[in-house]
Amino acid sequence: MAFLLRISRWIDRLSEGVGWLTLGLTLVMVVVGGYNAITRYLGQFIGTNLSSNLYIEVQWYLFSLIFLLGASYVLKQGAHVRVDILYSRLSTKGRAWVDLVGSLLLLLPMCFVFFYYSFPTVVSSWRILEQSSDASGLPRYPIKTAILVAFFLLGLQGVSEIIKQIAILTGHSEGQPQEVSHHG
């Protein structure tokens, strides 16, 4: 179990790193969004187009990356959306059972299905080096690849959570599975 917990910690560190990356991407997205807004209104004011589809697509790509890549970090933090009717009232082992069953029956299969069905689309996009249909738009194949990366990372974090839940259930860890946040 010690070996599996080391793997879990490695996966957790990877998800933390991806979380920090998404924080940086969020800051860049805000700057690009501000630039888009300022140039649009400034261009209208002076009567010339200062904006470009390129910057709008950059903003959308950044948003997509934040959403996709942030999922594994959110899972690691236990901050994903949860309908909490009984979960917070369960014991540590009870929550570990719920999380384990949910991860095994829902999370990992969902990651596999999304990865499996996205793979041919991503390969096709790379094969034709798919481009945006908008004037001065960006290539589509890199952002489509992010779908595969995101579901791989989410599945990997799911494996880490499963390891931690099994450790709790077998007495190898006293840690808390997915703390429930009561933020409004």
C-alpha positions as a Markdown table, in Angstrom:
| # | Residue | x | y | z |
|---|---|---|---|---|
| 1 | Met | 0.0 | 0.0 | 0.0 |
| 2 | Ala | 2.9 | 2.3 | 0.7 |
| 3 | Phe | 4.0 | 2.1 | -3.0 |
| 4 | Leu | 0.4 | 3.0 | -4.2 |
| 5 | Leu | 0.3 | 5.9 | -1.8 |
| 6 | Arg | 3.6 | 7.2 | -3.2 |
| 7 | Ile | 2.0 | 7.0 | -6.7 |
| 8 | Ser | -1.1 | 8.8 | -5.4 |
| 9 | Arg | 1.1 | 11.6 | -4.0 |
| 10 | Trp | 2.9 | 11.9 | -7.3 |
| 11 | Ile | -0.4 | 12.2 | -9.2 |
| 12 | Asp | -1.6 | 14.7 | -6.6 |
| 13 | Arg | 1.5 | 16.8 | -7.2 |
| 14 | Leu | 0.9 | 16.6 | -11.0 |
| 15 | Ser | -2.7 | 17.8 | -10.4 |
| 16 | Glu | -1.4 | 20.6 | -8.2 |
| 17 | Gly | 1.0 | 21.7 | -10.9 |
| 18 | Val | -1.8 | 21.6 | -13.5 |
| 19 | Gly | -3.9 | 23.7 | -11.0 |
| 20 | Trp | -1.2 | 26.3 | -10.9 |
| 21 | Leu | -1.0 | 26.3 | -14.7 |
| 22 | Thr | -4.7 | 27.0 | -14.9 |
| 23 | Leu | -4.3 | 29.9 | -12.5 |
| 24 | Gly | -1.7 | 31.4 | -14.9 |
| 25 | Leu | -3.9 | 30.7 | -17.9 |
| 26 | Thr | -6.8 | 32.5 | -16.0 |
| 27 | Leu | -4.7 | 35.6 | -15.6 |
| 28 | Val | -3.7 | 35.5 | -19.2 |
| 29 | Met | -7.3 | 35.0 | -20.2 |
| 30 | Val | -8.4 | 38.1 | -18.2 |
| 31 | Val | -5.7 | 40.2 | -19.9 |
| 32 | Val | -6.7 | 39.0 | -23.3 |
| 33 | Gly | -10.4 | 39.6 | -22.5 |
| 34 | Gly | -9.6 | 43.1 | -21.3 |
| 35 | Tyr | -7.6 | 43.8 | -24.5 |
| 36 | Asn | -10.5 | 42.5 | -26.6 |
| 37 | Ala | -13.0 | 44.8 | -24.8 |
| 38 | Ile | -10.7 | 47.8 | -24.9 |
| 39 | Thr | -9.8 | 47.5 | -28.6 |
| 40 | Arg | -13.4 | 46.8 | -29.6 |
| 41 | Tyr | -14.7 | 50.0 | -27.9 |
| 42 | Leu | -11.6 | 52.1 | -28.8 |
| 43 | Gly | -11.9 | 51.0 | -32.4 |
| 44 | Gln | -15.6 | 52.0 | -32.5 |
| 45 | Phe | -14.6 | 55.4 | -31.0 |
| 46 | Ile | -11.9 | 56.2 | -33.5 |
| 47 | Gly | -13.6 | 54.5 | -36.4 |
| 48 | Thr | -11.2 | 51.7 | -37.2 |
| 49 | Asn | -11.1 | 48.0 | -36.4 |
| 50 | Leu | -8.5 | 47.2 | -33.8 |
| 51 | Ser | -9.9 | 43.8 | -32.8 |
| 52 | Ser | -9.2 | 40.5 | -34.5 |
| 53 | Asn | -10.8 | 37.0 | -34.5 |
| 54 | Leu | -7.4 | 35.8 | -33.4 |
| 55 | Tyr | -7.7 | 37.4 | -30.0 |
| 56 | Ile | -11.3 | 36.3 | -29.5 |
| 57 | Glu | -10.3 | 32.7 | -30.3 |
| 58 | Val | -7.3 | 32.9 | -28.0 |
| 59 | Gln | -9.7 | 34.0 | -25.2 |
| 60 | Trp | -12.0 | 31.0 | -26.0 |
| 61 | Tyr | -9.1 | 28.6 | -26.1 |
| 62 | Leu | -7.8 | 29.8 | -22.8 |
| 63 | Phe | -11.2 | 29.4 | -21.2 |
| 64 | Ser | -11.4 | 25.9 | -22.6 |
| 65 | Leu | -8.0 | 25.0 | -21.3 |
| 66 | Ile | -8.9 | 26.4 | -17.8 |
| 67 | Phe | -12.1 | 24.4 | -17.8 |
| 68 | Leu | -10.7 | 21.2 | -19.2 |
| 69 | Leu | -7.3 | 21.1 | -17.3 |
| 70 | Gly | -8.7 | 22.4 | -14.1 |
| 71 | Ala | -11.0 | 19.4 | -13.6 |
| 72 | Ser | -8.3 | 17.2 | -12.2 |
| 73 | Tyr | -7.2 | 19.9 | -9.8 |
| 74 | Val | -10.8 | 20.5 | -8.7 |
| 75 | Leu | -11.2 | 16.7 | -8.0 |
| 76 | Lys | -8.0 | 16.6 | -6.0 |
| 77 | Gln | -9.2 | 19.5 | -3.9 |
| 78 | Gly | -12.6 | 17.9 | -3.3 |
| 79 | Ala | -14.2 | 21.1 | -4.7 |
| 80 | His | -16.3 | 19.5 | -7.5 |
| 81 | Val | -20.1 | 19.9 | -7.4 |
| 82 | Arg | -21.7 | 17.5 | -5.1 |
| 83 | Val | -25.3 | 17.0 | -4.2 |
| 84 | Asp | -24.9 | 16.5 | -0.4 |
| 85 | Ile | -27.9 | 14.9 | 1.2 |
| 86 | Leu | -26.3 | 12.4 | 3.4 |
| 87 | Tyr | -22.6 | 12.5 | 2.6 |
| 88 | Ser | -21.5 | 15.0 | 5.2 |
| 89 | Arg | -23.3 | 12.9 | 7.9 |
| 90 | Leu | -21.4 | 9.8 | 7.1 |
| 91 | Ser | -18.3 | 8.6 | 8.9 |
| 92 | Thr | -14.9 | 8.8 | 7.3 |
| 93 | Lys | -15.1 | 5.2 | 6.1 |
| 94 | Gly | -18.7 | 5.8 | 4.9 |
| 95 | Arg | -17.6 | 8.7 | 2.8 |
| 96 | Ala | -14.6 | 6.7 | 1.5 |
| 97 | Trp | -17.0 | 4.0 | 0.4 |
| 98 | Val | -19.3 | 6.5 | -1.4 |
| 99 | Asp | -16.2 | 8.1 | -3.1 |
| 100 | Leu | -14.7 | 4.7 | -4.0 |
| 101 | Val | -17.9 | 3.4 | -5.6 |
| 102 | Gly | -18.6 | 6.7 | -7.4 |
| 103 | Ser | -15.0 | 6.8 | -8.7 |
| 104 | Leu | -15.1 | 3.2 | -9.9 |
| 105 | Leu | -18.6 | 3.2 | -11.4 |
| 106 | Leu | -19.0 | 6.8 | -12.6 |
| 107 | Leu | -15.7 | 8.8 | -12.8 |
| 108 | Leu | -13.3 | 6.3 | -14.4 |
| 109 | Pro | -15.9 | 4.9 | -16.9 |
| 110 | Met | -16.9 | 8.5 | -17.9 |
| 111 | Cys | -13.2 | 9.4 | -18.4 |
| 112 | Phe | -12.7 | 6.3 | -20.5 |
| 113 | Val | -15.8 | 6.9 | -22.6 |
| 114 | Phe | -15.0 | 10.6 | -23.3 |
| 115 | Phe | -11.3 | 9.7 | -24.1 |
| 116 | Tyr | -12.3 | 6.8 | -26.3 |
| 117 | Tyr | -14.9 | 8.7 | -28.4 |
| 118 | Ser | -12.8 | 11.9 | -28.6 |
| 119 | Phe | -9.7 | 10.1 | -29.8 |
| 120 | Pro | -10.8 | 9.6 | -33.4 |
| 121 | Thr | -12.0 | 13.2 | -33.7 |
| 122 | Val | -8.6 | 14.5 | -32.4 |
| 123 | Val | -6.7 | 12.2 | -34.7 |
| 124 | Ser | -8.8 | 13.3 | -37.7 |
| 125 | Ser | -8.2 | 17.0 | -36.7 |
| 126 | Trp | -4.5 | 16.4 | -36.6 |
| 127 | Arg | -4.6 | 14.5 | -39.9 |
| 128 | Ile | -6.0 | 17.5 | -41.8 |
| 129 | Leu | -4.4 | 20.1 | -39.5 |
| 130 | Glu | -7.9 | 21.5 | -38.9 |
| 131 | Gln | -8.1 | 25.3 | -38.9 |
| 132 | Ser | -10.7 | 27.7 | -37.7 |
| 133 | Ser | -13.2 | 28.8 | -40.3 |
| 134 | Asp | -13.0 | 32.4 | -39.0 |
| 135 | Ala | -10.7 | 34.8 | -40.7 |
| 136 | Ser | -7.3 | 34.9 | -38.9 |
| 137 | Gly | -8.5 | 32.1 | -36.6 |
| 138 | Leu | -6.4 | 29.5 | -34.8 |
| 139 | Pro | -5.7 | 25.9 | -35.6 |
| 140 | Arg | -8.3 | 23.6 | -34.0 |
| 141 | Tyr | -6.2 | 20.4 | -33.5 |
| 142 | Pro | -4.2 | 21.6 | -30.5 |
| 143 | Ile | -7.3 | 22.6 | -28.5 |
| 144 | Lys | -9.0 | 19.3 | -29.4 |
| 145 | Thr | -6.0 | 17.5 | -28.1 |
| 146 | Ala | -6.6 | 19.2 | -24.7 |
| 147 | Ile | -9.8 | 17.2 | -24.5 |
| 148 | Leu | -7.7 | 14.0 | -24.4 |
| 149 | Val | -5.2 | 15.4 | -22.0 |
| 150 | Ala | -7.9 | 16.6 | -19.7 |
| 151 | Phe | -9.8 | 13.3 | -19.5 |
| 152 | Phe | -6.5 | 11.5 | -19.0 |
| 153 | Leu | -5.5 | 13.8 | -16.1 |
| 154 | Leu | -9.0 | 13.5 | -14.6 |
| 155 | Gly | -8.8 | 9.7 | -14.8 |
| 156 | Leu | -5.3 | 9.8 | -13.3 |
| 157 | Gln | -6.6 | 11.9 | -10.4 |
| 158 | Gly | -9.5 | 9.5 | -10.1 |
| 159 | Val | -7.0 | 6.7 | -9.6 |
| 160 | Ser | -5.2 | 8.7 | -6.9 |
| 161 | Glu | -8.5 | 9.2 | -5.1 |
| 162 | Ile | -9.3 | 5.5 | -5.4 |
| 163 | Ile | -5.9 | 4.7 | -3.8 |
| 164 | Lys | -6.5 | 7.1 | -1.0 |
| 165 | Gln | -10.0 | 5.8 | -0.4 |
| 166 | Ile | -8.8 | 2.2 | -0.3 |
| 167 | Ala | -6.0 | 3.3 | 2.2 |
| 168 | Ile | -8.7 | 4.8 | 4.4 |
| 169 | Leu | -10.9 | 1.6 | 4.2 |
| 170 | Thr | -8.0 | -0.7 | 4.9 |
| 171 | Gly | -6.6 | 1.4 | 7.8 |
| 172 | His | -3.5 | 2.5 | 6.0 |
| 173 | Ser | -4.5 | 6.2 | 6.2 |
| 174 | Glu | -6.6 | 8.2 | 8.5 |
| 175 | Gly | -7.1 | 11.0 | 6.0 |
| 176 | Gln | -10.4 | 12.4 | 5.1 |
| 177 | Pro | -11.9 | 11.6 | 1.7 |
| 178 | Gln | -13.3 | 14.6 | -0.2 |
| 179 | Glu | -14.2 | 17.2 | 2.4 |
| 180 | Val | -17.6 | 18.7 | 1.7 |
| 181 | Ser | -17.6 | 22.5 | 1.3 |
| 182 | His | -20.7 | 24.4 | 2.4 |
| 183 | His | -20.0 | 27.6 | 0.5 |
| 184 | Gly | -23.1 | 29.2 | -0.9 |
